[in-house]
Amino acid sequence: MAKLPSYLAMHVPLLDLGEQYRALGDSIREAINDVLASGRFILGPKVAAFEKAMRAYCNTPHAVGVSSGTDALLAILMALGIERGDAVITTPYTFFATAGCVARIGARPLFADIDAETYNIRPSAIQECIEKNCRMNSNGEWTTKNGEKVRAIVPVHLFGLCCEMEALREITQRYRLVLIEDAAQAIGAEFSFGERIAKAGTMGEVGFFSFYPSKNLGAAGDAGMIVCGDEELAQKLRTFREHGMEPRYFHHVIGGNFRLDEIQAAILAVKFPYLEKWAAARRAAADFYSSEFVRVGLTERIATPCEPYRNRGVTNHHVYHQYVIRTPMRDALREHLTKCEVETAIYYPLGLHEQKCFAYLGCKKGDFPEAERAARETLALPIYPEISREAQRYVIDSIAEFYN
């Protein structure tokens, strides 16, 4: 393909929230004004209403609004009593907060490698992690070589695709571990257990979401939500989100300031009815990208996202928080796209086991080869519900120009 003429160049952002705000701005401003007029700013009726809507959407008994996805995981770990002397298994290929929260409460992160196609934690790697690094004590508990008790697994539904939850649930039952779902990037994503379809966040003992502005359902700042089926755990979470206070000014445990404020809940409530429509638009954009890669003959050079649940009767088989391709020429391709004014992002440039702050864990390069390869080769392309097919064609043609 010849070089694209300069007059055809266009700027394509990785994410554009402007169209969303133009459509909903009046309703959002009205909702904010309602909060300001009420004088209720923390854990008021807007939070309660949004929690109720989340319970109905996820078909779960309990939903607890919190201040961010990070604080959601912190509150969960604290409520479960996970602390120094414990260990938690998770993926090395995700946003820092997943393992960072484990470390912040004093527990040890244990990493298990990812699947080469889905980028999600690989169930067989979890089993290898336990068998290689742990042993069963006299109480039937699995402990690390340093004596930490393995308490939980935190799988991450990365980029909007659910992990292999059937296999993960079997592993947690076998080793008597708690299953904590990191669904920060996957609100609305679904997984099929035969005839039963479950939403991300509802398949373990507890799950959580992030409403960071760039998420599929985004606030105008930080916000998060925890969902679970156990009433006792839900009550603990409500207590921990308010400094461990129950009743007021009486503290039996040390919690944190993890409360969801009214303005963010009001904004999210305005956007929430559009979530399914936006997810469908993201899938349509992803389908277009994938078909265009076929059209220009690049499927041998670029790996497009894996869709393992597409033909299992699941509508939200992938909610495409990100559309991530992989290529050994990632860095050069990204440089070319930048010159073409196509914004891209690298999620993530290092496996967590390679981060300097986790050097104390004793991991070394090569321990998690698939996570390391993904960190070298993956690239997120622009995707959001309102992206035009013209913009997507320009992205594809710019990529084709690079390879040709």
N, C-alpha and C positions, 0 to 999 in steps of 0.2 A: 504494500500500500504506500502511495506517495505521501510526502509530508503534508499535514493539514495546512491549508492556506491560513494566514494570520487573521484574515477577516472572519473566519469561522470560529475563532477562539472564544471561549466563554469561561466565566468563573463558576465552578461548581463547589459549594461548601460541603464539608463532611456532614454537617447537620444544620438545618435552618429552622429555627423555632418561630420565625417571623410570621409565616402564613398561619400557623396555629393560633398565634396571639391575635392576628387581625380578625380571624373568624370568631374567637371567643372573648376578645378583650372586654367588650361591654359587660358580659356576664361575669367575668372575673373581677372587674372593678366593682360591680354591684355587690358581689359576695364579700369582697374586702371591706367595702363600706358598711355592710351589715355587721361585720365583726367589730369594726371601729366604733360603730354606734352602740353596740351591745355592752362594750366595756369588758367582755369576757375574752381573754387572750390566751389562756393556757388551759387545756383539757376541758373545754366547754362543749356546748351542744354540737358545734361543727365537727369536732373530733369524734364525738359519740356517733353522729350520723354517718361519718365516713367509715368508722369501724363497723357499723351495722351493714353498710353497703359491701364492704370487703368480706364480711362473714357470708353474706348471701352469694357473692360472686365466686368465692372459693369453696362454698359448701362446707364450711368448717364452723365448729361451735364458738371459737374465740378468735378475736382479732384485737391486738393491742397496738395503738399508735405510738410511735417513738420518734426521736429527733433525727435519725439517719439510719441507713443500712448498717453502718459500722456500729452504732450504739445498739442496734437491734441484736447483733451477734454478741456484743459485750453483755447485754442484759440477759440473754439466753444462757451464756456460759456461767454467769454469776448465779442465776436462778437454779441451774442444775448442780451447783456446788462444785463445778470444775475449777481447780486451783493449782497452786504449786504442788508438785508431786504427781500431777496427772499428765497425760499426753493425749493429743487429738490428731487424727489422721485427716489430711486434706491434700489438695492438689498443689503442685508447685507452679502451675500456669494459671494465674488468676490475678485479680487486683489485690494489692498488698493487704488490705484490711482483713481478709479472710484468715491468713496466718498471723497477722499483726495482733488481732484481738486475742488469739490463743496465747501469744507471748505476753501480752499486756497483763493478763490475769495470773501469769507465772507458770502456766502449763507449757509443755514442749510440743511444738508442731512436728508431726511426722509426715513426710511427703510420700505420695505414691504417684507414679508416672501416669501420663494421659494416653488416651487413644489417639492414634496418628491421624484419624479422619475427622472425628467429632471434636477433638481437643478437650473433651471432658475426662474426668478421672476414670481410669480403667479398672473395673472391678477385680480382674485378676491381679493387677498391680497392688491393690489393697491387700489381697490375701498374701501375696509375696512379701509385702512390707511387714505384715504381722508375723509370718513364719520366719522371716530373716532376722528381724530386729527384736522380737518379743518372745516371751515364754509364759507358760501358764503356771501360776503359783498354787499353793496348797488350797486356796479358797476358790479356785477355778477362775481367777481373774488373770487377764493378760497384762504383763508388765514389760517395759523396755529393759534393756541390759543395765540401765542406770537405776532401775527400780521404779520408774514412773508407771502409774496405772493407766492403761489405755481406756479412755472413757467414751469417746465419741468419734464419729466420722462426719466430716463436713464436705459433702460433694457440692460443686458449683455448677449450676446450669448455665454454662458459658455461652454468651452471644445470643441467648434466647432459645437454646435447645436443651431439653431435659436429658439428664444422665440416664444410664440404664438402671432405673430404679428397682426393677424386680430383682436383679442380681445384687444390688446394694442392700436391699432389705433382707435378703437371705443371709448375706455376710454379717450384718449387724445382729441378726437373731442368733446366728451360729456363735459369734464371739461375745454376745451379750453387751453390745455397744448401743449408744444413743445415736440416732440418725437425725442430723440437723441440716436442713436444706438451705443452702445459699441460693435463693432465687432472685437476687438483686437485679439481675439482667433479664429475668424470664417471666415477668408477671403475665399470666394468661396462657403460658405454654402448657401443653398437655402431654400425658403419657398414658398408654393403654395397657391395662392389666386384663387381657382377654376382652371380655364384654364391658368391663368397668373402665371408664376414663377418668383420670384424676388430674387436677391442676398442680403445677409446680408450687412447692411450698406446703402441700398437704399430704405428702406421701411418707413423711417421717414422723418422729415424735413432735417436731416443731420446725417451722420454716420462717423465712423472713424476706422482705422486699426492700428495695431502695427506691426513693422517688427523687433522686438527684435530677436536676433539670434536664439532663440529656437522656434520661431513661425513657422507655416507651410510654410510661405515665410519669410525667415530671412535675415537680413543684417549682416554686420560684425561689428555691433555696434548698436546704437539706430537710429531708423527712424520710420516715421509714415505717414499716408495719411488720408485726410478728403475728403469725397464725398458728394455732395448735388446737388439739382436741381435748386436752386434759384440763379440767377446771382448776385443779390445785396449782398446776404450772402457770396457767393464765393469771391467777391471783398473785402468784409470786412475781410474775413479770410486771404486773401493775404496781406492785410494791417497790420493786427494784428500780423502776423508771422514775420514782419520786424519792430518791435518796434512801430507799428502804423504809419509808415512813408509812406506818399503819397502826393506830389512827394518826391524825395530824399531830406532828411534833413528837411522836413516839417512834423510836427507831430500834427495831430488834435486829436488823441486819444493816450492812453498809451497802447502799445502792449507788445510783448516780442520777444526774440530771438528764434524763433521757426522754423528756416529754415532747410530744407532738403539739405544736402551737396551733391556735385556731385559724390564723390566716392561711397557713399552708394547707390545713385540712379543707378550708373553704375553697381554695384554688383547685385542689385535687378533686373535690366533689363536682366542680364544674366540668372538669376534663374527663372524669371517670366514664360517663355514658358513651364516650367516643372511643374507648380503648379497643373494643373489638373491631370497629371500622378501621382504626389506624393499623391494627395488627394485620388485617386483610390487605391493606394497602402496602404494607411492608413486604408481605409475602408476594404480592403481585410484582413489586419492584425487584425482588430477589429472583423471581421466575424470569423476568425480562433480562436481567443481567446474565443469568445462566444460559438462556436461549441465544443471547447475543454473542456470548463466548463461543458457542457452537457455530453461529453464523460466520464469524470471522476466522474460524479454524484455530482457536487457541487452546482447546481443551487438552492438548498434549503438553502444553507449556505451563498452564496454570490450573491449579486444583480449585474448584469451586466448592462452596459449602456442602457438607454431607447432610442428607435428609433421611435418616434411617426409619422414621416413623410415618413417612408421607403416605404410604399405602396401607396403613393400619386403621383406617376409619377415624383418624384424629384430625379435627379441623385445624386446631392450633398446633400442628406438629412442629412448627418452628415459628417464633415470633420476631426473629431477625432484629434484635437490638443492634447487631452489627452484621454486615455482609463482609465476610473475611475470606480472601483468597490466599493461596500460598504459591510461592515461586522461589527457586534458589537465587533468582536475580532481583530479589525484593528491593534492596537498597537502591540499585540503579534505576529500577522501575519507578520507585517513589520519587527520586530526583527528577526524572523525566516528567512525571505527572505534576509535580510542583511547578515546573517550567510551563506546563500547559494550563496552570491555574486550577488544577483539580486537587482539592484537599483530601488527604488520606491520614491515617493514624496507625501506629503500631501498638497493638495490644497482644503481648507485652514484650518489651525489649530484652528482659532478663527473666529467667525462672526465679521464683522466690528463693530457692536454695542457693542462688548465686548472688543474692543481695548482700551487701556488706554487713548489714545489721544482723543477718542470720548466720554469720560465719561461725558463731559459737556452737551451732548445731553439728558442725563437723562434716557437712556434705561437701562433695567435690565435683568439679566439672566431669560430666560423663555419667553421673549417678542416675540422671533422669533424661535419657537421650531424646525422647520424643518431645518433652517440654522444651528442651534446648533447641531442637530443630524448629519447632513452631516459633520460638522467639526469634530465630534467624530469618524465617521465611514468610511469615504471615503479614498481611496488609489489609486493613479495613478500608473499603471504598465508601463513597457517599451513599447514605440511605436514610430516608425518613419518609413519612406517609405522603408528603406533598411533592416529592421529587418528580420532575417531569421526565417523560421518555426522551425528549430532546437532550436533556442534560445527561441522562444515562447513555444515550448513543454517543455523545461526545466523550464520555469517560471511556467507553469501550473502544472507540476509534483512536483515542489517544494511546491506549494500551497497545492496540494493534500497530500503531505507528512505531512504537518503541520496538516491538519484536520484528517488524519488517524493515 
